[in-house]
Amino acid sequence: MTTKAGLGVLLSALAVLCSAPAALAAGEPAFGCGHVHTAEAQRTPYGPNGGPPPIAIGDSTMLLPIPDLTRVGFDVNAKGCRGFKQAVWVARDMRNRGVLPRLILINSYGNGGVNDDLIKFALKVIGPKRQLVLVTAYDADTGEPPAPDTDVLVAAAKDHPEQIRLLDWVKYSLPHHKVEPAPGAWFLPDLFHPNFTGAHAYGSFLAQVLPGGAPSAESEGSDDGEGTPWWPFALGAAAIALGALFLLRRRVKS
């Protein structure tokens, strides 16, 4: 990518997120494939004696929704371009450190797919007393619904009904699978990453696996402003999405 083209991508990201108070420095954004982002839950869905909050492990789909996920009660570990096996490695590391919670949510098969062996690996890692939540995704390369190997997730949920739960984000969000200025749009221009509205919907949708679901509007309004800041995740997610679009168009033209 030339300097001029790279600057254009970053300026486009800033245009999408004109309210963001900072710009990205030159080079790879901090939200690129090599950077892990973690955040702690702002509430404890299991109560003070129920153990650590559930963990949401994902790829760049989770970057913009990080504040929404922490608000509803998830700890978050997100990384751009993360595959399913890498997500399970995160869970394995947490188990080895004795901090793996009772519920593990994974949304990271849009980059590289998933197969039966990886599902078995995930179940072996978490053990029989924990629950695995899987989330459907759009195709990371095309934005088309759903991502390849979604049938593997569907079959896994049917084969292990007591331990695996499937959340069909694609089905739920499909009526809003469009970009602004289209009314009701939930996605950035790549049709893979959610926009601000989509991120809020994503967090609330995933919260259905938690006790009590998503917090009420009243409790959300009581935020003291010291939670996870939204704008760095917004800027990074938009830069990734627009950068991917640029590379895809360049590849098609060549």
Long-range contacts (C-beta under 8 A, 24 or more apart in sequence): 1-246, 1-247, 1-250, 5-246, 8-246, 9-239, 9-242, 9-243, 9-246, 10-239, 12-242, 13-235, 13-238, 13-239, 13-242, 14-235, 16-188, 16-189, 16-238, 16-242, 17-231, 17-234, 17-235, 17-238, 19-231, 20-231, 20-234, 20-235, 21-231, 22-231, 22-232, 22-235, 23-235, 24-235, 24-236, 24-239, 29-236, 29-239, 29-240, 29-243, 30-232, 30-236, 31-60, 31-63, 31-80, 31-232, 31-233, 31-235, 31-236, 31-237, 31-239, 31-240, 32-80, 32-81, 32-240, 33-79, 33-80, 33-81, 35-79, 35-80, 36-77, 36-78, 36-79, 37-63, 37-66, 37-76, 37-77, 37-78, 37-79, 37-233, 38-75, 38-76, 38-77, 38-78, 39-66, 39-67, 39-69, 39-70, 39-75, 39-76, 39-228, 40-70, 40-75, 41-70, 41-73, 41-74, 41-75, 42-70, 42-71, 42-73, 42-223, 42-227, 42-228, 43-71, 43-72, 43-73, 43-215, 44-73, 45-72, 45-73, 45-210, 45-211, 45-212, 46-102, 46-211, 51-101, 51-102, 52-99, 52-101, 53-101, 54-101, 54-102, 54-103, 54-104, 54-105, 54-209, 54-210, 55-90, 55-91, 55-94, 55-100, 55-101, 55-103, 55-104, 55-105, 56-105, 56-107, 56-206, 57-82, 57-87, 57-90, 57-91, 57-104, 57-105, 57-106, 57-107, 57-108, 58-82, 58-87, 58-105, 58-106, 58-107, 58-108, 58-135, 59-83, 59-87, 59-107, 59-108, 59-110, 59-111, 59-140, 60-193, 60-237, 60-240, 61-107, 61-108, 61-110, 61-137, 61-192, 61-193, 61-194, 61-202, 62-107, 63-193, 63-233, 63-236, 63-237, 63-240, 64-193, 64-194, 64-195, 64-196, 64-198, 64-199, 64-233, 64-234, 64-237, 64-238, 65-194, 65-198, 65-199, 65-200, 65-202, 65-203, 65-233, 66-228, 66-233, 67-199, 67-203, 67-227, 67-228, 67-229, 67-230, 67-233, 68-199, 68-200, 68-202, 68-203, 68-204, 69-202, 69-203, 69-206, 70-227, 70-228, 71-203, 71-215, 71-220, 71-223, 71-227, 72-203, 72-204, 72-206, 72-207, 72-210, 72-213, 72-214, 72-215, 73-207, 73-210, 73-215, 74-105, 74-206, 74-210, 75-101, 80-240, 81-111, 82-108, 82-111, 83-108, 83-109, 83-111, 83-112, 84-108, 84-109, 84-112, 84-113, 84-114, 84-118, 84-122, 85-118, 85-121, 88-118, 88-121, 88-122, 88-125, 91-122, 91-125, 91-126, 92-125, 95-125, 95-126, 95-127, 100-126, 100-130, 101-130, 102-129, 102-130, 102-131, 103-130, 103-131, 103-133, 103-209, 103-210, 104-130, 104-131, 104-132, 104-133, 105-132, 105-133, 105-134, 105-135, 105-206, 105-209, 106-132, 106-133, 106-134, 106-135, 107-134, 107-135, 107-137, 107-169, 109-134, 109-137, 109-147, 109-149, 109-152, 109-153, 110-137, 110-138, 110-139, 110-140, 110-147, 110-192, 111-140, 113-147, 113-148, 113-149, 113-152, 114-149, 114-152, 114-153, 115-149, 115-152, 116-152, 116-155, 116-156, 119-152, 119-156, 119-164, 123-160, 123-163, 123-164, 128-163, 130-163, 131-163, 131-164, 131-165, 131-209, 132-163, 132-164, 132-165, 133-164, 133-165, 133-166, 133-167, 133-206, 133-209, 134-164, 134-165, 134-166, 134-167, 135-166, 135-167, 135-169, 135-206, 136-166, 136-167, 136-168, 136-169, 136-170, 136-171, 137-169, 137-170, 137-192, 138-170, 138-177, 138-191, 138-192, 139-192, 140-192, 141-248, 143-187, 143-190, 143-191, 143-192, 144-191, 145-170, 145-174, 145-177, 146-170, 165-209, 167-205, 167-206, 167-208, 167-209, 169-202, 169-205, 169-206, 172-205, 173-198, 173-201, 173-202, 173-205, 176-201, 188-237, 188-238, 188-241, 188-242, 189-241, 189-242, 189-245, 190-241, 190-242, 190-244, 190-245, 192-241, 192-244, 193-237, 193-238, 193-240, 193-241, 196-234
